[in-house]
Amino acid sequence: MDKSTLKLVLKPWGALAVFAGIAGLFAATDPERYVGVVLGLIVLLCGRIYYRVVFWKDLLSTGGISPYRNRISVGVLLLFLVVFTGAIVDQFLLK
C-alpha cells in the first residue's frame, strides 16, 4: 500500500479519534452515568498506546512519524488515560 492510499484510509480514523475524545470528555464529567463510554475509551487508549509503542518503527517507515512526535502522541494518550481512569477510580473506588 502506498503512502497516499494509507493517508486516505487513516483520515477517517483521525476524525473518529477526535469525536471519541470529545465524547469522552463529556462522559468523564459524569462517569457513573456513562461508565460504559469511559471504560470503552480506557480500552481504546490502551490499545492506541500499545500500537504506538510496539509499532513505532513501522510508523516511522510507513507514515514518516518521527520518534519525537510519536513520544508526544503517547504522552497525550497517557494523559487522557490518567484522566479517564481517575474519573472511574474517583467515582467508584473512593466513595
C-alpha positions, 0 to 999 in steps of 0.5 A, a space after each residue: 500500500 502506498 503512502 497516499 492510499 494509507 493517508 486516505 484510509 487513516 483520515 477517517 480514523 483521525 476524525 473518529 479519534 477526535 469525536 471519541 475524545 470529545 465524547 469522552 470528555 463529556 462522559 468523564 464529567 459524569 462517569 457513573 452515568 456513562 461508565 460504559 463510554 469511559 471504560 470503552 475509551 480506557 480500552 481504546 487508549 490502551 490499545 492506541 498506546 500499545 500500537 504506538 509503542 510496539 509499532 513505532 518503527 513501522 510508523 516511522 517507515 510507513 507514515 514518516 512519524 518521527 520518534 519525537 512526535 510519536 513520544 508526544 502522541 503517547 504522552 497525550 494518550 497517557 494523559 487522557 488515560 490518567 484522566 479517564 481512569 481517575 474519573 472511574 477510580 474517583 467515582 467508584 473506588 473512593 466513595 
